[in-house]
Amino acid sequence: MTTVTQMKCACEPCLCVVDTSQALEKDGKFYCGEACANGHQNGAGCGHTGCGCDS
């Protein structure tokens, strides 16, 4: 059996890969942070260098 420990952030435009043990889980999906998990309210990006997701 294989256990997934890392996956792409569930936010579609986000480029971040997150460790599932440290990710923010919301509705069964894993996100790299609050901005992605909350749909980028007020245009806030995830804040990770080089990503630029903010839609």
Secondary structure as UniProt FT lines:
FT   STRAND          6..8
FT   TURN            12..13
FT   STRAND          17..19
FT   TURN            20..22
FT   STRAND          24..26
FT   TURN            27..28
FT   STRAND          29..31
FT   HELIX           34..37
FT   TURN            38..39
FT   HELIX           41..43
FT   TURN            49..51
//
